Structures are given as C-alpha cells and as structure tokens.
Amino acid sequence: MRTIKVDVAIAGGGVAGLWIANLLQRQGREVAVCDPGRAAGVQTLASQGLIHGGIKYALRGRPEATFDALRDMPGRWRRCLAGDGEIDLRDVRVLSDTCYLWSRDAVAARLATFLASRVMQGRTTRVARAEYPDVFAGQAGSLYRLDDFAIDVASLRDCLAAGLGDRLLATEVPADGVLWREGRIAGLRTAEFTVEAERFVFAAGAGNGDLAAAAGFDTRMQRRPLRQVLVHSPEPEPLFAHCIAGLAPDPALTVTTRPGYHYIGGALALDGVHRTEAEQIAAGRRALKTFLPWIDWDARRFETLLVDRAEPAQEDGRRPDQAFVAARGNALLVWPVKLSLAPDLGDRVLRALGA
C-alpha cells in the first residue's frame, strides 16, 4: 500500500473539501483530498447553483442570522470568477448573471418583495415593466433584479479538482480508516493509500457522521431532505427566479434552468418530503401554473429528485445559520451548509489552522 505524506489531509471532495484544498495549496501547503468520485460531491451536484446574498431569508422584512452570513458572498464569488479572488474560478460556467424575485399581483406578495428589498439596502433593483426580460415580458406582477447569480456546479467541481492534479485521490476513507498514534490522528487509510499528515479536515458531507465519531468529535449530524422537481423540455425558458407569495419564510418556488430542464426548489421542495413522487409532481404542476401561468407546463415531463442534505445537528432540527467548523486536536470537522458560503467556510478553516 502506498503511503503519501502531506501537510493537510482532507476527507471529502465536494465543494467544501476542494475549496479548502485549493486555498491551502495556494498558501504553499501540501494537501491530499480523498474522495471516491462516484457521485462527485453529492450535495454539491444536487445544488441549484445559486450564489445568493440571503434575500430569501429576509422576506418578512426581518433578516435572519443566515442573511448576515450570506450578504457578502455574491461579491466574493464574482471576484473569484473574474480571477481576482482567493481562488481562480475563471473556468466555471455561469448559467445566469442575475436572478429575480417575482410575485404576482397579490398585495401580500408585493409587500414581501418590498420588505426584502429594503433589507437588502440597494442590492435589489425594481425592474420597470417595459424592461422585463423576455420570459416575463407583458406579465402582471412585481419583478426585482437581485445581486444573485447561478453557476454550473459540475463545472465548479471540475475547476476546483483541476487545481489539485494528482493530489485528488480517487479513494474513500472508511470510518475505520482513521489512524491514531499517541492520542492524535496520524493518518487516513483507504483501500489504496495511507495518507499521513500533520492536520486533517473532514469534509465528507453525509460521510462526516461516521468519520466524526471515529475522529473523536462529539458533534452530531442531522439530515434535512428536500424533494426537488425537474421539468424536462427541449428548450426550457431561461428562468432564474424566486417566486414568492405573502410573508412566508421561504419562496414558494425557486426556479433555475439547465440544458433540457428546469430545476425547482423552494418551499415546494421542503414540503415535498411529506408527499409521494406522484403527489409532488402534481403539486409542482399546480404551483408552476399559479406563479408562471403563461408558460405551457402540460406537455412537459416531470420527475422528482430526493436530496438528503447533511449538516451539523441543530436544536429542533432547524437549519444551521452559517458555515460550520469544529476543532479537536489536530483535526477539523466542517460543513459549508450552503454552496454560497464556501468562501466563508474557507476563512474559518484558515483561521482554525492558524494560516
């Protein structure tokens, strides 16, 4: 079995592990990332790819803690995409340079849009009816342009992986692969390699549950599932929008577009875990006809995608407010919580490592 010696060994090759590895490598540290590559970062690739500044957490006019963590993220990502940030992401494909907040004519929906725009302090722009993009042209409703944008998450992972070369090891770290020596973690053993390091980062998403226990962390993991809806059509309209109704805590729908399909999240996906696939498809059809009725949804093929989000356990199972980093001995346990928070997670990891 081959032994590799590095400064920092990372278990997990989704956006969290790869982002951290690129940061450390840029600082001159030798790194190795262990990831089986079978799903190429399950939670990363299941993301809708929105890089957002927290508008969806301010729909009641009272910003949540998550909003504070997110509000500076779009700017940081844009600098990276331009090659001027902490990581060079110029090879990442941008699907849409903007995202919209859309509401129909209901008074409560317009009020939520207004309150959220006030909280965002100038980072939302009311779109004049004459300037609506083609997909909303001629429709009655309120439209705001956000500072948010959408990226292709597969190209993000490819870009981050390319920066690591042969230090991205196609191998999985099992729970019994955490090696100890004199009260400290000494290495990670896989079927193909033993990776020895001074410091270790566990960034394996759902795999962190078993790895955390093996590494001596007392942090528990929780799962918050979503049932997303995919709507297939040969030439889907370029929709990147949060559709809102009233003062609900989440958008009713969050719609993004990929070649060949729309990807639907928001409250529909949150509530969908309590429905069968057939029930969720029916609910998706109804919601799309309610919020985007000028588009013909009847002839399109619908399917669902169950996404099982893994993150640090919170009281009452609520979502975490920010990126998570816990330290124990010479190891860190991390979850980004949200794709947008990858830069913030990187900051926290560098501080924890004394970089």
C-alpha positions in Angstrom: 0.0 0.0 0.0 1.4 3.4 -1.0 2.0 6.0 1.8 1.6 9.7 1.0 2.8 12.3 3.4 1.4 15.8 3.2 0.7 18.8 5.5 -3.1 18.5 5.4 -5.2 15.5 4.5 -8.8 16.1 3.6 -11.6 13.5 3.5 -14.3 14.5 1.0 -14.1 16.0 -2.4 -17.3 18.1 -2.7 -17.1 21.8 -2.9 -16.1 22.1 0.8 -13.1 19.8 0.6 -11.9 21.0 -2.8 -12.3 24.7 -1.9 -10.3 24.2 1.3 -7.6 22.2 -0.6 -7.2 24.9 -3.2 -6.8 27.6 -0.5 -4.2 25.7 1.3 -2.3 24.7 -1.8 -2.2 28.4 -2.8 -0.5 29.1 0.6 2.2 26.6 -0.2 0.9 23.7 1.9 1.0 20.2 0.5 -2.5 18.7 0.5 -4.3 15.4 -0.4 -8.0 15.0 -0.9 -9.6 11.6 -0.6 -12.9 11.1 -2.4 -14.3 8.1 -4.2 -15.6 10.2 -7.0 -18.7 8.0 -7.5 -21.1 10.9 -7.1 -18.6 13.8 -7.5 -19.8 15.6 -4.4 -23.4 14.5 -3.8 -24.6 17.7 -2.2 -22.6 19.9 -4.5 -24.1 18.5 -7.6 -27.6 18.5 -6.1 -27.4 22.2 -5.5 -29.3 24.6 -7.8 -26.1 26.5 -8.2 -27.5 29.8 -6.9 -24.9 32.1 -5.4 -27.1 34.4 -3.3 -26.9 37.1 -0.8 -29.6 36.0 1.5 -32.7 37.6 0.0 -34.8 34.5 0.6 -34.1 34.9 4.4 -35.4 38.5 4.5 -38.8 38.0 3.0 -40.5 39.1 6.3 -38.5 42.3 6.4 -36.5 41.0 9.4 -33.2 39.5 8.3 -32.3 36.1 9.9 -28.8 35.2 11.0 -28.3 33.3 7.8 -28.8 36.5 5.9 -25.9 38.1 7.7 -23.6 35.2 6.8 -24.6 35.3 3.1 -24.9 39.0 2.2 -21.3 39.5 1.1 -20.9 36.2 -0.7 -22.0 37.2 -4.3 -19.3 39.8 -4.4 -16.6 37.4 -3.3 -17.7 34.7 -5.8 -17.7 37.3 -8.6 -14.1 38.2 -7.8 -13.2 34.6 -7.9 -15.0 34.1 -11.3 -13.0 37.1 -12.6 -9.8 35.6 -11.4 -9.2 38.2 -8.8 -10.4 36.3 -5.7 -8.9 33.8 -3.3 -9.4 31.0 -5.8 -9.3 31.3 -9.6 -12.7 30.2 -10.9 -12.4 31.6 -14.4 -13.2 28.2 -15.9 -16.5 27.9 -14.1 -19.6 28.3 -16.3 -22.0 31.0 -15.3 -25.6 30.0 -16.2 -27.1 33.3 -15.5 -25.5 36.6 -14.3 -28.7 37.6 -12.5 -31.6 36.2 -10.6 -35.0 37.7 -10.0 -37.6 38.0 -7.2 -41.1 37.6 -8.8 -44.5 38.0 -7.3 -48.0 38.0 -8.8 -50.4 40.9 -8.1 -51.4 39.8 -4.6 -50.9 42.7 -2.1 -49.1 40.5 0.5 -46.7 39.2 -2.1 -45.8 42.8 -3.2 -45.3 43.7 0.5 -42.9 40.8 1.0 -40.9 41.9 -2.1 -40.8 45.5 -0.9 -39.7 44.5 2.7 -37.0 42.2 1.4 -35.7 44.8 -1.0 -35.4 47.3 1.9 -33.4 44.9 4.0 -31.0 44.3 1.0 -30.1 48.0 1.1 -29.7 48.8 -2.6 -28.7 45.3 -3.8 -32.1 44.8 -5.3 -33.5 46.8 -8.2 -37.1 47.2 -9.2 -37.5 46.3 -12.8 -39.7 48.6 -14.8 -42.4 46.8 -16.7 -41.0 48.0 -20.1 -37.7 46.4 -19.2 -38.9 43.0 -18.1 -36.7 40.2 -19.6 -38.4 38.2 -22.4 -39.5 35.4 -20.1 -41.6 37.8 -18.0 -42.5 40.3 -20.8 -46.1 41.5 -20.7 -46.9 39.8 -17.4 -48.6 41.5 -14.5 -46.6 41.3 -11.3 -43.6 42.7 -9.4 -40.1 41.9 -10.5 -36.9 42.7 -8.7 -33.4 42.1 -10.1 -31.1 40.6 -7.4 -27.4 40.6 -6.9 -27.6 36.8 -7.0 -26.5 34.6 -10.0 -26.3 31.0 -11.0 -23.3 28.8 -11.8 -23.0 25.3 -13.2 -21.9 23.2 -10.2 -20.4 20.4 -12.3 -18.0 22.9 -13.9 -17.2 24.3 -10.4 -16.2 21.0 -9.2 -14.1 20.3 -12.3 -12.4 23.6 -11.9 -11.5 23.0 -8.3 -10.4 19.5 -9.0 -8.2 20.6 -11.8 -6.2 22.8 -9.5 -5.2 19.7 -7.4 -3.9 17.4 -10.1 -2.7 14.1 -8.7 -3.4 15.2 -5.1 -7.1 14.4 -5.6 -7.1 10.7 -4.8 -10.0 8.6 -6.1 -10.4 6.7 -2.9 -12.8 6.6 0.1 -11.9 6.9 3.7 -13.9 4.4 5.8 -14.7 5.1 9.4 -12.2 2.5 10.5 -9.6 4.2 8.3 -8.9 7.0 10.8 -5.5 6.1 12.3 -4.4 7.2 15.7 -0.9 7.5 17.2 -0.1 8.8 20.7 -3.5 10.4 21.2 -3.5 12.2 17.8 -4.8 11.4 14.4 -1.8 10.2 12.4 -3.3 9.2 9.1 -6.2 8.1 6.9 -6.1 4.6 5.5 -8.1 3.7 2.4 -8.1 0.6 0.2 -5.3 2.1 -2.0 -3.4 4.6 0.2 -2.3 5.6 3.6 -2.2 9.4 3.9 -0.1 10.7 6.7 -0.4 14.4 7.7 0.1 17.0 10.4 -3.5 18.2 10.2 -6.8 16.6 9.0 -10.0 18.1 7.7 -13.2 16.0 7.5 -15.4 17.5 4.8 -17.3 14.4 3.5 -20.9 15.7 3.7 -23.1 12.8 4.8 -19.9 10.7 5.4 -18.9 13.1 8.2 -21.3 11.3 10.5 -19.2 8.2 10.9 -15.9 9.9 10.4 -16.6 12.5 13.1 -17.3 9.7 15.6 -14.1 7.9 14.6 -12.1 11.1 15.0 -13.4 11.7 18.5 -15.8 14.6 17.7 -19.0 14.8 19.8 -20.8 16.8 17.0 -23.9 15.0 15.8 -25.1 15.2 12.2 -28.6 15.8 11.0 -30.3 15.3 7.7 -32.8 17.8 6.2 -34.2 16.2 3.0 -35.7 18.0 0.0 -37.7 16.6 -2.9 -36.8 18.8 -5.8 -38.8 18.8 -9.1 -37.2 18.5 -12.5 -39.3 19.7 -15.5 -37.9 18.5 -18.8 -38.4 20.2 -22.2 -36.2 20.6 -25.3 -35.7 24.3 -25.0 -36.6 25.5 -21.4 -37.1 29.2 -20.9 -34.2 30.9 -19.1 -35.8 31.2 -15.7 -33.7 32.1 -12.6 -36.2 33.4 -10.1 -37.6 33.1 -6.6 -41.4 33.1 -6.8 -43.0 34.4 -3.6 -46.4 34.6 -2.1 -47.1 36.6 1.0 -44.9 36.7 4.1 -43.8 33.1 4.1 -40.3 32.3 5.4 -39.2 30.7 2.1 -40.0 31.4 -1.6 -42.8 29.2 -2.8 -40.7 28.2 -5.8 -37.0 28.8 -6.7 -36.5 28.0 -10.4 -33.2 27.6 -12.1 -32.6 26.3 -15.6 -30.2 23.8 -17.1 -30.0 22.5 -20.7 -33.1 20.4 -21.2 -34.9 21.1 -17.9 -36.0 23.4 -15.1 -34.9 22.7 -11.6 -37.5 23.6 -8.9 -36.7 24.2 -5.2 -38.1 26.5 -2.5 -41.0 25.7 -0.2 -42.2 23.2 -2.8 -39.1 21.1 -2.3 -39.2 21.5 1.5 -42.8 20.3 1.7 -42.3 17.7 -0.9 -40.6 15.3 1.5 -44.0 14.6 3.0 -45.5 13.7 -0.4 -45.2 10.7 -2.7 -43.5 11.3 -6.0 -46.9 11.5 -7.8 -48.2 13.9 -5.2 -45.1 16.1 -5.5 -45.3 16.2 -9.3 -49.0 17.2 -9.0 -48.1 19.9 -6.5 -45.3 21.1 -8.8 -47.6 21.4 -11.8 -50.2 23.4 -9.7 -47.5 25.8 -8.3 -46.0 26.5 -11.7 -49.4 27.2 -13.2 -50.1 29.6 -10.3 -46.9 31.6 -10.4 -45.9 31.2 -14.1 -49.2 30.6 -15.9 -48.2 32.0 -19.3 -45.9 29.1 -19.8 -47.4 25.8 -21.1 -46.4 23.2 -18.5 -48.9 20.4 -19.6 -46.8 18.8 -22.3 -43.6 18.6 -20.2 -42.2 15.6 -18.4 -41.9 15.9 -14.6 -39.8 13.9 -12.2 -38.5 14.4 -8.6 -35.1 14.3 -7.1 -34.7 13.5 -3.4 -31.7 15.4 -1.9 -30.7 14.4 1.6 -28.8 17.4 3.0 -26.3 16.5 5.7 -25.2 19.2 8.2 -24.4 19.6 11.9 -27.3 18.9 14.2 -29.2 21.9 15.5 -31.8 22.3 18.1 -35.2 21.2 16.9 -33.7 20.2 13.6 -33.6 23.8 12.3 -31.2 24.7 9.6 -27.7 26.0 10.6 -27.2 29.7 10.3 -23.6 29.7 8.9 -20.8 27.5 7.8 -19.6 25.1 10.4 -16.1 24.3 11.7 -15.3 22.4 14.8 -11.8 21.6 16.0 -10.5 18.7 18.0 -6.8 18.0 18.5 -5.2 18.2 15.0 -8.4 17.7 13.1 -11.3 19.9 11.8 -14.9 18.8 11.1 -16.6 21.0 8.5 -19.8 21.5 6.6 -20.3 24.5 4.3 -24.1 24.3 4.9 -24.7 26.2 1.7 -22.8 26.4 -1.6 -22.8 30.2 -1.4 -20.9 30.0 1.9 -17.8 28.2 0.6 -15.6 31.4 0.9 -16.8 31.9 4.5 -16.0 28.3 5.2 -12.5 28.8 3.8 -11.9 31.8 6.1 -13.0 29.8 9.1 -10.8 26.8 8.2 -7.7 29.0 7.6 -8.2 30.7 11.0 -8.6 27.3 12.7 -5.4 26.1 11.1 -3.6 29.2 12.0 -3.0 30.2 8.4 
